[in-house]
Amino acid sequence: MQNNKIDILIARLLSNNITVEERKVLDDWLSESQDNKKHLGRMINLWQSSSPSFNPEEINAEHAIHNVHQKIAENERLSPKKSLKILVWWQRIAAVLFIPVMVLMGYLLSRDTDFNPQTAYQEVFSPYGVRSKISLPDGSSVWLNSGSKLKYPIEFKSGSRNVSLTGEAFFEVRSDKKNPFVVHTEQMKVEATGTAFNVEAYETDTIVAVTLVHGKVDVDINGRRKLDMQPSQRICFNNQSNKYKLSTVDTYKWIAWKDGVLAFRDDRLDYVFKKIGLMYNVEISVKDVDIASQLYRATFEGESLDEILNLLKLSAPIRYEHSKRVRSGSGAFSKEKIEVYKR
Amino acid sequence: MDLEQNLLIELKRGNKEAFTILFRKYYKDLVLFGGSILRDRVKCEDIVQNIFLKLWTERENIEIEKSLKSFLIRSVQNSCLDELRHKQVVRDHELYVEAFNYFDCLDTENYVLYSELQDKLNTALEKIPETYRDAFQMNRFEGLKYKEIAERLQVSERTVEVRISKAISMLRSYLKEYLLIVLAIINS
């Protein structure tokens, strides 16, 4: 009986509804014994745990563990006994700096109907594992992702600015309302004046997509559908189902590749490995269906392939099998292959 | 030997997986515990991550007297209090923190963390017959009035009243000392 009455007083104290007289009763009760203090501590504990200060759903433990693993990896890289690793890291930077950017500069004549046969074209190819930045004759900039090809005229004629793309590229188009800028891919026509947008149109993918960062573009798919896009929208067209999806997205995720950043936001692990493979020119295949569909959040910037693979291994129950690179008849080595299994 | 003791031994040997398991087990609850002292979620997350980072880097030297849970709660408590002192901020709406010097009476060994409490409440709820539970949850968690519940369940208001009061008296007997929480949830 006594205890019940005290509990009510404690509840009033915790919810800030206690009167001066009640508070005095509680203080007296507390000074009576150590056990009473313990009882209050217990009640405060239960009160705190039942009414958290912020929404428990907002706390992302997976994101946090990734953070901590990353910090651990940084610490271990900086510790003196790992000096060998730093050397390897520097070698990597040197390699990147001196990689011959194998930009194929072919002057080609095209008979494409969209293109004027009298115009000279330039074709730029970014090999796998390499990204390129191109400045177009009108002052627009294009970032070409690895394994992609861009074809553009040496000089833009008045009327329109036509370029053609296979693969993925990010465009920052110089504003010129009189001469619209048009990106042609096998299935899409993306028309813009002054704007920034990303186009994905790899020949091997079943999905083609456009992500608009700012400005305005018109997208034409297979000459049948014409759509106006608003900033932060992404349109995704599936070749197989013949369906398209327009959604509002965090555009950073879709354009981060141009700065060498891999940003994943609740993406399936097989997609994660596909993107990593593209950036580092290795073929990674996920061999376990359960693992492939798990969602993953991470941002990688400047890590080596080995570091990324290790970080992924720490936060997901996976293991890797590396296959030897095979030398073909012509003497060239095959692409490095990595298989991912459930651990 | 219990699982957690084993994990601790593995952790001391440098097993990163053991570390990850312990991290996943305690992270959310510790951030929420920190929240009872510091109102800033991001700060609390930083504090807990740093504690785990330290647990890993100093794993060979750390002495854990009682349980890991108690050790972690104390670490979070100390870091949060340091932060408070540093900022000289006192949570005005939680005067009891200073008034009763409550950290002295707090039993870190037997502290009931957020998810442990949720488990207890859920277990108790599961023991109640479904018809009582449904009426109770609609009223207390979804905030529906007796009349609305009666319409939804196609029963009389009187029946709803009976079911809810039965649910409460059953919860009271299952939860006993946790009763205060039920009150807290109901009032919120």
Interface residues (C-beta under 8 A of the other chain):
Chain A: D7 I10 A11 L13 L14 S15 N16 L30 K37 K38 L40 G41 R42 M43 I44 N45 L46 W47 Q48 S49 S50 S51 P52 S53 F54 P56 E58 I59 A61 A64 I65 N67 V68 H69 K71 I72 N75 L314 S315
Chain B: K16 T20 F23 R24 Y27 K28 V31 L32 F33 G35 S36 R39 R41 E45 V48 Q49 F52 L53 W56 T57 H93 L95 Y96 F100 Y102 D104 C105 L106 D107 Y111 V112 L113 Y114 E116 L117 E177 Y178 L179 L180 I181 L183 A184 I185 N187 S188
